[in-house]
Amino acid sequence: MAAPFLAAALPIGPAGRDPAPLWGEAEAGIAAAARAGAGLVVLPELFAVPYVAAEPPGDWAGLAEALDGPTVTALRAAARTSGAAVLFGMALMNDSGPPFNAALLARPDGRVEVLARKIHLPPAGEGEPYGEPDHFTPGAPVIRSVEIGPVRVAALICYDRRFPECWRAAAQAGADVVAVLVGGPAPSDPEGLFAAELQASARANAVYALAAARYGTETVTGRPVRHDGETLAFGPDGALLARAARADRRPLLVAIDPERLAKARETNATAARLRLPRQFEVASCLN
């Protein structure tokens, strides 16, 4: 019997103009998760910078970094030191236009790769002058999975979780775990919707869902911006496995059990019958 693989989701607090404190918070959390045995640590969307989607894009263009920038350098070092792979969100420079809202994977051997670029960019909220499409370039409609230890992992960035075809594409790409990197406000969502979305998607596709969310309220823009997501995990059968309390900075640990995956895939008729037609795979993830 294969042993479970331990993964962790790390909540991250509000950001200011200086990313260094959140690099430090992330490094400490990654080290704690690795000491507990985690082989993968997931950080939130845009984890080290403020969420400024409603602000004028020109005022915040400097938040984007290259692959050799200071955020990647810090997380590459944390992966090497801890021995755990680290999946994290950042604004990634784009030579041909606005940056991408991206998820990068740093491995303990020093390799760094872009695992996902956010496909669906949420529009401006009610009464807001700008939204994510004013700040970022949408990613191509591609969902991929990579091997981390004995499991395969795919990444969805925040709003992409709302599109069932993205979950199905992750499952068809062979993902055992779908990591959801979360940040920003969702003031119109009813209480409990975030967890319900992940629970239904995990069960429907017989995958683990592991969400890492920002917490708290940012004021760097001159008005409050609240992070509304949750750090939690659901099993491939839809069971809630772990849930972090608000503002709890400790890593949330979850065991990825191959036997639980196999049972869910054998007994879940929905997961076995879902299909993603080729023509829908391309058309579904445009905007």
C-alpha positions in Angstrom: 0.0 0.0 0.0 1.4 3.4 -1.0 1.8 5.9 1.8 -0.2 9.1 1.7 1.5 12.2 0.4 1.3 15.2 2.7 0.4 18.6 1.1 -0.1 22.0 2.8 -2.0 25.2 2.1 -0.5 28.3 3.6 -2.8 31.3 4.4 -1.1 34.7 3.8 -2.1 38.0 5.4 -2.7 41.5 3.9 0.0 43.1 1.8 1.5 46.5 1.7 3.8 48.2 -0.8 6.8 46.3 0.5 6.6 42.5 -0.3 9.4 41.6 2.0 7.3 41.0 5.1 5.1 38.5 3.1 8.2 36.8 1.7 9.2 36.3 5.3 5.8 35.0 6.3 5.8 32.6 3.4 9.3 31.3 4.2 8.4 30.7 7.8 5.2 28.9 6.8 6.9 26.8 4.2 9.6 25.7 6.7 6.9 24.8 9.3 5.0 22.7 6.7 8.1 20.9 5.6 9.0 20.1 9.2 5.6 18.5 9.5 6.3 16.3 6.5 4.7 18.3 3.6 6.1 17.6 0.2 4.1 20.4 -1.4 3.2 23.8 0.0 0.5 25.9 -1.8 0.4 29.7 -1.4 -2.4 32.1 -2.4 -2.9 34.1 -5.6 -0.6 37.1 -5.9 0.5 36.3 -2.4 3.1 39.1 -1.8 1.3 42.1 -3.4 -1.9 44.1 -2.7 -5.0 43.2 -4.6 -5.5 46.4 -6.7 -7.8 45.3 -9.5 -10.2 48.2 -8.9 -7.3 50.8 -9.1 -5.9 52.5 -12.1 -3.6 50.0 -13.8 -0.8 52.5 -14.5 -0.4 53.2 -10.8 0.4 49.6 -10.0 2.2 48.3 -13.1 5.4 47.9 -11.1 4.0 44.9 -9.1 4.8 42.5 -12.0 8.1 40.6 -11.9 10.2 38.5 -14.2 11.1 34.9 -13.6 14.4 36.0 -12.2 12.8 38.6 -9.9 13.0 38.8 -6.2 9.8 36.9 -5.4 10.9 33.9 -7.5 14.4 34.1 -6.0 12.9 34.0 -2.5 10.6 31.1 -3.1 13.2 29.1 -5.0 15.4 29.5 -2.0 12.6 28.4 0.4 12.0 25.3 -1.7 15.6 24.4 -1.7 16.0 25.0 2.0 12.9 23.2 3.1 12.9 20.3 0.6 9.3 20.9 -0.3 7.9 22.0 -3.7 6.2 25.4 -3.4 3.3 26.5 -5.6 2.7 30.3 -5.4 0.9 33.1 -7.2 2.5 36.3 -8.6 2.1 38.9 -11.3 4.4 37.6 -14.1 5.8 40.0 -16.7 4.7 39.5 -20.3 6.8 40.8 -23.1 3.8 41.4 -25.4 1.4 43.1 -23.1 0.1 43.4 -19.5 1.4 40.8 -17.1 -0.1 37.4 -16.4 -1.8 36.5 -13.1 0.3 33.3 -12.8 0.9 30.3 -10.6 4.6 29.2 -10.4 6.1 26.0 -9.1 9.5 26.1 -7.4 11.0 22.6 -6.8 13.7 21.7 -4.2 16.3 21.2 -7.0 16.0 24.8 -8.0 13.8 24.4 -11.0 11.0 26.9 -11.4 8.1 26.6 -14.0 4.9 28.4 -14.8 2.2 25.9 -14.0 -0.8 28.1 -14.8 -1.9 31.5 -16.1 -5.3 32.7 -15.0 -7.7 32.1 -17.8 -10.8 33.9 -16.6 -10.2 37.5 -15.4 -13.2 38.8 -13.3 -14.7 42.0 -14.5 -15.0 45.2 -12.4 -17.2 44.8 -9.4 -20.4 46.8 -9.0 -19.5 50.5 -8.9 -15.8 49.9 -9.5 -14.0 51.6 -12.4 -11.5 48.8 -13.2 -11.3 45.0 -13.0 -8.6 42.3 -13.5 -8.9 42.5 -17.4 -7.5 46.1 -17.1 -4.4 44.8 -15.3 -3.7 41.4 -16.7 -3.5 39.4 -20.0 -5.7 36.3 -19.8 -3.9 32.9 -20.1 -4.5 30.5 -22.9 -7.3 27.9 -22.3 -4.9 25.3 -21.1 -5.0 23.2 -17.8 -2.0 21.0 -17.1 -0.8 18.7 -14.3 2.7 18.0 -13.1 4.1 15.2 -11.0 5.1 16.2 -7.4 6.3 13.2 -5.5 3.7 10.4 -6.0 0.8 12.6 -7.1 -0.1 14.8 -10.0 -1.1 18.4 -9.3 -3.0 21.0 -11.3 -3.5 24.7 -10.4 -6.6 26.9 -10.8 -6.2 30.6 -10.0 -9.1 32.0 -8.0 -11.9 32.9 -10.5 -11.1 29.9 -12.7 -12.5 27.7 -10.0 -16.0 28.9 -10.9 -15.9 27.2 -14.3 -16.6 23.5 -14.2 -14.8 22.9 -17.4 -11.6 23.9 -15.8 -12.0 21.3 -13.1 -12.8 18.7 -15.7 -9.8 19.6 -17.8 -7.6 19.2 -14.7 -9.1 15.8 -14.0 -8.6 14.8 -17.7 -5.0 16.0 -17.4 -4.5 13.4 -14.7 -4.6 15.6 -11.6 -5.0 13.9 -8.3 -4.9 17.3 -6.5 -6.3 20.6 -7.8 -4.7 23.4 -5.9 -6.8 26.6 -5.9 -4.8 29.8 -5.3 -7.2 32.5 -3.9 -7.1 36.2 -3.2 -9.3 39.3 -3.4 -12.9 40.2 -2.4 -16.1 38.5 -3.3 -18.7 40.8 -1.7 -21.7 39.5 -3.6 -21.2 35.8 -2.7 -23.6 34.3 -0.1 -22.0 32.8 3.0 -20.7 29.3 2.3 -20.6 29.5 -1.5 -16.8 29.3 -1.7 -16.6 26.0 0.2 -19.6 24.6 -1.7 -18.0 25.3 -5.1 -14.9 23.4 -4.1 -16.7 20.6 -2.4 -19.0 20.0 -5.5 -16.1 20.2 -7.9 -13.9 17.8 -5.9 -16.6 15.2 -5.7 -17.8 15.6 -9.3 -14.2 15.0 -10.6 -12.9 12.7 -7.9 -9.9 14.9 -7.1 -8.6 16.5 -3.9 -9.3 20.2 -3.7 -6.8 22.2 -1.7 -7.3 26.0 -1.5 -4.8 28.5 -0.1 -6.3 31.9 0.5 -5.3 35.4 1.5 -6.9 36.7 4.7 -7.6 40.0 6.3 -8.2 43.5 4.9 -5.7 45.7 3.0 -5.7 49.5 3.2 -2.7 50.3 1.0 -4.9 51.7 -1.8 -6.6 54.2 0.6 -9.8 52.1 1.0 -10.4 48.7 2.5 -10.0 45.6 0.3 -11.1 42.4 2.1 -9.9 39.0 1.2 -12.9 36.7 1.2 -11.6 33.2 0.4 -10.9 30.3 2.7 -8.0 28.0 3.2 -9.5 24.5 3.3 -9.3 21.0 1.7 -11.9 18.5 0.4 -11.3 14.9 -0.4 -12.2 13.2 -3.8 -15.4 12.0 -2.2 -16.4 15.6 -1.3 -15.7 15.2 2.4 -14.3 18.3 4.2 -10.8 17.3 5.4 -9.5 20.5 7.0 -10.4 24.1 7.3 -8.3 27.0 8.7 -9.8 29.5 11.0 -9.7 33.1 9.8 -6.3 34.8 10.3 -4.7 31.4 11.3 -1.2 31.6 9.9 -0.4 28.0 10.4 -0.1 25.7 7.4 -3.1 23.6 6.7 -2.0 20.0 6.2 -3.8 17.3 4.3 -2.9 13.7 3.4 -3.3 12.7 -0.2 -4.3 9.1 0.1 -4.0 6.9 -3.0 -6.6 4.5 -1.7 -9.1 7.2 -1.1 -8.5 8.4 -4.7 -9.0 5.0 -6.1 -12.2 4.3 -4.2 -13.7 7.7 -5.2 -12.9 7.0 -8.9 -14.2 3.5 -8.7 -17.5 4.3 -7.0 -18.4 7.8 -8.3 -20.5 7.4 -11.3 -20.5 11.1 -12.0 -16.7 11.4 -12.2 -16.6 8.4 -14.5 -19.1 9.8 -16.9 -18.1 13.4 -17.2 -16.7 14.4 -20.6 -15.1 17.6 -22.0 -15.6 17.6 -25.8 -12.6 18.9 -27.8 -14.6 21.9 -29.2 -15.7 22.9 -25.7 -12.2 22.6 -24.3 -11.1 25.6 -26.4 -14.3 27.6 -26.4 -15.0 27.3 -22.7 -12.1 29.2 -21.3 -12.1 32.4 -23.4 -13.8 35.0 -21.1 
